[in-house]
Amino acid sequence: MISSSLPRGPGVGFKPEHFAAIAAAPQPVGFFEVHAENYMGAGGPPHAQLGRLRADYALSIHGVGLSIGSMQPLDREHLSRLRALCERYQPESFSEHLAWSSHDSVFLNDLLPLPYTPATLHHVAGHIDLVQETLGRQMLLENPATYLTFAQSTLEETDFLAELVRRTGCGLLLDINNVFVAATNHHLDARAYLARFPLTAVREIHLSGHSETVDDQGAPLLIDSHDTPVKDPVWALYEEVIARTGPIATLIEWDNDVPEWPVLRAEAEAAGALLAHAARHEQAA
């Protein structure tokens, strides 16, 4: 099984409107990430651009449609298309979400949470095994941004993820913005969550922005909107994590209200500066 092997530097989620600027000169990023479902056609401009990027940069393919957390069987046709995409581009990493997004033939435009129980654990582990066997590669599983919890849950999210790693050999994608969003929404301590997180299994980190509103009771409610720069509390958590782990491949996600390329590049350079500091600390230690 091919293991995830992204370079331990900054990366950016690729947007077609940035292609000309990216192709014009070498960029200060180690990899680009794309959503798998945007490249499941046979050809055309999307593949022409991705092929050009792949020639010069490492690639991370990030799925949003497998519905790993669904209680129904995985869509074998979707999985087959995903295998063809990975065989075509040989990415350094493939990742998906700990969530469900489909039911029967209905595909939902959201990544929905699931209860953390032994039965759910068994079911999700089976899905991960099938994905990794089909793709012949390790997959990374991303922790979710959540807005509600289940009374049925008997396991902590961090324990649930750690047990999935133990059972399947998958890796983890630590989305630090998701940690901050969920902790704020559920009135929990983000640092306490990260202290329990199985960091040794993390192969990629995501950073993104979020929007702030209030719930029906007037309490703060954060939305994982990916439409702003990374917020200061998220940068602070990130710096603390990589001080413990050393440098880890780090992606800047910005999917809505996408800015011009120099703005996104500056976010990646900020992550790169923190990664370089962590690398110097690691070497000194």
N, C-alpha and C positions, 0 to 999 in steps of 0.2 A: 504494500500500500504506500503510495506516494505521500510524504508528509508535507505540511505547509512550510514554505521556505521563503517568505517575503524578506526583503532587506530590512534591516533594523533602522529605518529612517522614515521620513515623512512621505505620505502619499495623498492623492486627491481623487475624489470622485469625478470621473470624466464627464463633461458635458459637451455635446457637439458644437455648440456656439463658441467654445474655447479652442477648437481644433487648430485654426489658423495661427493663433498666437502661440500655442504649444509647439506646433511644428516649425515655427520660424527660428527657434534657437533652443539649445539644451536648457532644460528646466531644473530647478533645485528640488526635485522630488525623486524618490526612488521607485515609485510604482503608481499606477493608476488602478482605480477600481470601477467596474461597470456592473449594472444590474443585468443578470443573466437573461431575463425575459425580454430585454430590448434587443437581443442579438440572436434570437432563435429563428429568424428568417434565413434564407439561403445566401443572400448577397446584398448588393446595393451600397449606398454611401456609408451606412453604419459599419459594415464589415470592412470597407476600404479604409475608413478612418482607424478602426480598431487594429487592423493589420499593420498599419503604419506605426501606431503607438507601440504595439507589441514588439516591433523590431528594435526599439530603443529602450524600453522600460519593462520592468517586472509588471505582472498583471494579477489582480485579484478579481475573481468573479463572485459576486454577492447575489444570492438568490432571494426573491421576495414572494415566490409563488408555490413552493413545495408543500406548504402547510404541514410542517413536521409535527406540530402538536395536535393535528386532527385525530379524532377517534376512528376515522374511516381509513381505508387503505390509501397509500400514496397513489397519485396519478402516474401510471407506468408510462404513458405517452409523454407526459411532461418530463419525467425522469430520463427517458430516452433522448429527448431533445437536449437536455442538460448534459448528458454524456457526450453527445456529438459536439456540443460547444466546447467542452473541456478537452476533448480529443483534438479539436481544430486548433485551439490556442495554447494548450498546455500551460495553464495559469500556475503561478506559484502558490495560489491559495484559492479555496472555495469555501464560502460561508453561507449560512442561512440563519433564520430567526427561531428562537424558542417561542413559537406562536402557532396559531392556526388561522387560515384565511379562506377556506372553502368548505362547502357542505354539499354533498351530492354533485350536481353540475353547476352550482351557484358559486361564483368567485366574488369574494367580498373585498372591497377596497380598503382593507385595514389589516393590521396584524393584531389578532385578538389573544388575550391571556388564557391560561389554563390552570386548573387546580393542581397543586403539588401534593400528589398522593402516590403510594406505591403502585397503584394500578396505572396511573398516568406515566409514571417513571418507566414501567415495563413496556408500555405501548410506544413511548417516544424512543426508548432505546432500540426497539425493533425497527423503527423507521430509520434511525441513524445507521444501524447495521446495514439495512438494505441500500441506502444511499451510498455508503462507503464501498460496499461490495460492487455496486453497479458502476460507480465512477472509478474504482481502483485507486482511490485517494482519500486521505483524511479530510473530513469536513470540520469547519469551525462553527460553533453554535453561539449565537449572540444573546446575551441577557436582554430582557424586554424593558421598555418603558411602560409602566402600568398606571391605571387610573382607578382600579378597584382590586380588591382581594377576595378570595373565595373562603367562605366559612368551612368548606370541606378540606382545605389544605391542612396536611399534617406534617409537612416537611418545609424547612426554610428553603428559599430559592437557592441560596449558595450551596446547601447540602444536596439539593436536587441536581444542580449542575455538576458538582463534584462526583456524584454517583454515576451520572451519565458518562463522564470522562473515564471513570474506573471500569464501567461495564463495556464501553464501546471503543475506547481508544481515540475518541474524537478530541479535538482541541477546543479552545474557547476564544471567542471574540468579545473582549470587554468594551462595552459602550459606556463610557464614563458619563456622558450626558444622560443616558438612560438611568444610570444609578442615581444621579442628582435629581432628575425629574421624579422618579418613583419614590425616592426617600422623602422629598418635599411633599408630594401628594399624600403619602401615607403617614406623615409625621414621624419619620424614622431618621436615624443618624446615618448619613452616607458613609462616613468614615468607619463606623462600626460594621456596616455591610462589607466594605472593602477589606476590612481586617479578617473577615471570614471567607472572602472570595478565594477560590483555588487558583491563585496567581501563577503557579508553576505550569498550568495548562494553557495560559494565555499566549496566543501567537500573533494577535493583532488587536489594536485598540482603535475605537472610533471616537472622534470628537465632533460635536456639532452644536448649533445654537438651539434655543427653545424660546417659546413665547410664554408670557405670564398673564394670567387672568385670575378670577376668583370663582369659587363654587357657589352653590345656592345659599350657603351659610356665611359667605363672605371670606372664607379661608383661602389662602393662596392655592392656585391650581396651575401647574406647569404643563405645557403641551410640547411634545417632541416634534417640533415643526420644521427643523432643518432650514430655517429661513433668516438666520442672523449669524453674526460672528459668534465664536465660542465665548461663553460668558466667564467672567473672572472666577466664580466658585468652581467651575468645571476645570479651568486651567489649574487651579490650586490642587484639586484632587488628582489630576493627571500628574502633576509634578511630584506629588507624594508617592503615587504608584510607581513611577519609573525610578524614583530614588531607591525603592525596595527591590525592583526587578531588574534594573538596568534597561537599556534601550529596547523597545519593542516597536515593530512596524506600526505606524500611527497614521490613520486616515482622517482627513478633514472632509466631513459630509456637509454639502450645502445644496439641497435639492429644490427649494422653492425660493422665489425672488432671487434667482441666481445672479450674483454680481459679475462685473467684468473680471477677466482673468487676473489682472494684477492684484485685486483684492483677495481673491482666493489663494493666489500664490503667496501673499503675505501671511495668511493664516498658516499655510504649510511651513513657511520659513520660521514662524514663531514656534511651531512644534519642533522643527529641526534644531533650533537653538537649545531648547530644553533637552532634547535627545542627546545633543552633543555634550551638554553639561553632565547628564547621567552617565554617558560613556566615559568621560574623564574621571568621574567619581568611581566608576566600576574599575577602571584601570589602576587608579590609586589604591583601591582596596585590595 
